[in-house]
């Protein structure tokens, strides 16, 4: 969905979800090809700032 996420880099980005099988690891998502992988926190991934928001009035 490149229109909805136009400024997202096409590379690996961290999620906030830890890996259940290993302490010190979290899930990463590849925004270029859609892969997911559990990686140690020493691995270099981008970080994507997100926030939650309420719908605008009337929506």
C-alpha positions as CSV (number, residue, x, y, z in Angstrom):
1,X,0.0,0.0,0.0
2,X,2.6,2.5,-1.1
3,X,0.1,5.4,-1.3
4,X,-0.9,5.0,2.4
5,X,2.7,4.7,3.5
6,X,4.5,6.8,1.0
7,X,7.3,7.9,3.3
8,X,8.1,4.4,4.6
9,X,11.5,3.2,3.7
10,X,11.5,-0.1,1.8
11,X,13.7,-1.9,4.3
12,X,13.5,-3.7,7.7
13,X,11.7,-1.9,10.5
14,X,11.4,-3.0,14.1
15,X,8.1,-3.8,15.7
16,X,7.3,-3.5,19.4
17,X,6.5,-7.2,19.6
18,X,9.2,-9.3,21.4
19,X,10.0,-12.8,20.2
20,X,8.5,-15.4,22.6
21,X,11.4,-17.9,22.1
22,X,14.3,-15.6,22.8
23,X,14.9,-12.8,25.3
24,X,16.6,-9.8,23.6
25,X,14.9,-10.4,20.3
26,X,11.9,-8.7,18.6
27,X,10.1,-9.0,15.3
28,X,11.2,-7.0,12.2
29,X,9.1,-6.4,9.1
30,X,10.6,-5.9,5.6
31,X,8.5,-3.1,4.0
32,X,10.1,-3.8,0.6
33,X,9.0,-7.5,0.2
34,X,6.7,-8.2,3.2
35,X,8.9,-10.6,5.1
36,X,8.9,-10.9,8.9
37,X,11.8,-12.2,11.0
38,X,12.7,-12.4,14.7
39,X,16.0,-10.6,15.2
40,X,18.4,-9.9,18.1
41,X,18.3,-6.3,19.3
42,X,21.8,-5.8,17.9
43,X,20.5,-6.1,14.4
44,X,20.2,-2.8,12.5
45,X,16.6,-2.1,11.5
46,X,14.8,1.2,11.0
47,X,12.3,2.5,13.6
48,X,9.0,3.8,12.5
49,X,7.3,6.3,14.8
50,X,3.5,5.7,15.1
51,X,0.7,7.0,17.3
52,X,-2.9,6.2,17.9
53,X,-5.6,8.7,17.1
54,X,-9.3,9.0,17.5
55,X,-11.5,9.4,14.4
56,X,-12.4,13.0,13.5
57,X,-15.9,14.0,14.7
58,X,-18.5,12.9,12.3
59,X,-16.6,9.9,11.0
